């Protein structure tokens, strides 16, 4: 699998993401700067990692969504490329219009830094094939604006077309509509999620519940060496 | 020319900041505040001298960046 991680000013989770990807593929992902103007040839996966790009100015992810390289990411997605956005990356995907809806301030107004559990709503995607349908797994949330919101029509479409990939179980701490933790594009190749699977890829630092997501991605692109 | 762009959470979109302000006002003894909505104001100082053109450009800016029309509404006025 050939993966690239895009780094913006204020991104801070790119190294954890790189470790998670390297753990399953044995090769380092490319690290791209937001001012770069092209994606490497033959990419399988683009990752928009977590952090506080542009200091969360204006709205979380709003500035990053307008950065030069995001135009390339949009083109990559339009050609059927896989794009994963985690936390701030999910906010960027929504701001860029690659996924519907928006992430509002947590209903509690508190920054949430704690583990959460999610249910895998569908296991037939590159991101979730490492899990079983309905499986629950643990990851870490670390966000102030993770309260997923969309209008009723969009929500009906997301649920009707089974584009909700991950749903919080237990307490809905950030107030997301229908407890949504992660959603997919209609072609199932763009996914955004708030919790951090890359935090959970090593038993030394809190378990390996996130590893199946990266293993599943690596398995999806075995042929694309 | 200066333009004032007002960005507000849409009706029906949860506004936790507004709710927090409302509660704080209650705590300070200001009774009878039925609702509070918190938004933002962005002042643009532009070279354009035609108010209609400047307003149209500011509205384009609002649609593309200043507001997220999924959750926010905006209005533009010459300040």
Contacts between the chains, C-beta under 8 A, distances in Angstrom:
chain1	res1	chain2	res2	distance
A	58	B	65	7.3
A	58	B	66	7.3
A	59	B	68	5.7
A	62	B	65	6.6
A	62	B	68	6.9
A	66	B	64	7.9
A	66	B	65	6.3
A	94	B	70	7.5
A	95	B	68	6.6
A	100	B	70	7.6
A	101	B	70	6.3
A	102	B	68	5.6
A	102	B	70	4.5
A	102	B	71	4.6
A	104	B	13	7.1
A	104	B	14	6.2
A	104	B	16	7.4
A	104	B	71	6.5
A	105	B	16	5.0
A	105	B	17	6.6
A	106	B	16	7.2
A	107	B	14	6.5
A	107	B	16	5.8
A	108	B	16	7.6
A	109	B	16	4.9
A	109	B	17	7.2
A	109	B	20	5.6
A	147	B	14	7.2
A	147	B	16	7.9
A	149	B	13	6.5
A	149	B	14	7.1
A	149	B	70	7.7
A	149	B	71	6.2
A	150	B	70	7.0
A	151	B	70	7.6
A	175	B	14	7.0
